[in-house]
């Protein structure tokens, strides 16, 4: 199981802070650095710059919402970023949430599954440098892209429910999860997407799991901090469904906290659930917690 870092600087920091985060992750030997697309920096633009300032670490978006960008447009952006970072990009995409797409952007969110399926039918060929001719109920495209210096990029989907996992297994390279606990991964996520990929004749899918991590003696304080930091996710229907499957109330209940051995073992055990890549969302409150958390994660990279 590969170990990566889900950076947070892109949400409320400057580009220089993201570059520093990625450089630190690369220096510490992590396999991947993931940057989210929320309401701060544009992640593909940022990762194009990060790619020029790093050399070995793989880069990924976690995740770019699909609705605001036509799939030909995002393919062109991703191919440009792929050229800039020397072929190290994984494009993570997802339909986001009704509160964002409909409430903020004023776009129809009535059929996100259909939207995602059509999106991937356009994006997939373009990601491989192939022309596309497709007319769907929500999306259409007819054309090709030429981005010199770019190689095909893998696509992973923020897939949670059964239909989205089936679509992701059939039309993408895997899934990237958040707020999904180990039992749900083992009993729901991995079997569903793997069966879909196998039926479609695709390779075994990537299962990228992101969870909050903090090595600490103050587990009560860490739980209270996680409760505040990640409160919104229990209120979003897609994540709420995953927390209900896991049998927990809030995202803090699946945060990985405790002493070094406990945190190490809980992360390592995710491989038994079928996780192929783990992404740590570090949330230590003190320099000591942050240093100890990073050291455990570095230990896991050496044993993966």
Residue, then its C-alpha position, 0 to 999 in steps of 0.5 A: x500500500x502506497x502512502x501519500x499526503x493530502x495537503x491543505x495549503x491549497x485551501x487557504x494558503x498561497x501557491x508558495x505554501x503548496x509548493x513547500x508542502x509538496x517539496x516536504x512530502x517529496x523529501x520525506x519519501x512519500x509516493x504522492x501529494x494530493x491537492x484539493x479543489x474547494x474554494x481556494x487555489x485552482x488545483x490543476x493550475x497549482x499542480x502545474x507549478x508544483x510539478x516544475x518545483x518537484x521531480x519524483x513525487x506523484x501529484x493528484x487532484x482530490x478532487x476537481x468538481x466536474x459540473x463547472x468544467x466541460x470534460x474537453x476543457x478539463x482534459x486540456x487542463x489536465x494534459x497541460x499539467x501532465x506535460x508540466x509535471x513530466x507525467x506524474x499527474x492523476x486526475x481525481x474528479x467528482x460531481x461534488x454536492x448539491x449544496x455546491x453545484x445547485x446552491x452556489x453555481x445554480x446548475x441542475x444536480x438532479x442526475x449526478x450519476x448520469x452526468x458522471x457516466x457521460x463525463x467519463x465517456x468523453x474524458x476517458x478517450x481524451x485522457x489517452x490522446x484519442x479523439x472523441x465523438x459523443x452525444x449524451x443526454x447531458x453532455x456532448x463532445x466532438x473533437x480532439x486535443x493536441x498537447x505536446x509533451x503530455x502523456x495519458x493521465x489516469x483518472x480516479x473518481x470520488x465514488x461512494x454509492x453503488x451506482x457511482x462505484x459501478x461507473x468508476x469501475x467501468x470507466x475509470x482507473x479507480x476511486x478516491x474516498x473520504x469519510x469512508x471507514x475500514x469496514x465500509x471499504x472492505x464490505x462495500x467500496x472495494x467489492x463493488x468497484x472491483x467487480x465492475x472493473x473486472x466485468x468491464x475487462x479493466x485492470x484492478x482499480x486503484x483504491x485511494x483512501x484518505x482519512x485524518x491522522x494525528x499521533x498524540x497522547x491527547x486523544x480527547x483533544x484530537x477528537x474534539x478538534x476533528x469534530x470541529x474541523x470535519x463537522x460539515x461532512x456529516x451534513x452532506x448526504x453522500x458522506x452521511x450515507x458512508x458514515x451510516x454504513x460504518x456505524x458512526x455519527x461523525x467524521x471524527x469517529x473514523x479519524x486515526x489518532x493515538x500513540x505511534x503503534x496504534x496509528x501505524x497499525x490502523x493505517x497498515x490494516x487498511x491494506x487488508x480492506x483492499x486499499x491500494x493507496x493511503x492519503x494522510x490528512x495530518x491534523x496535529x495541533x502542536x509541533x510535537x504532534x505534527x512531527x510524531x505524525x509525520x515520522x509514523x507516516x514515513x515509517x509506513x512508506x519504508x515498509x510499503 
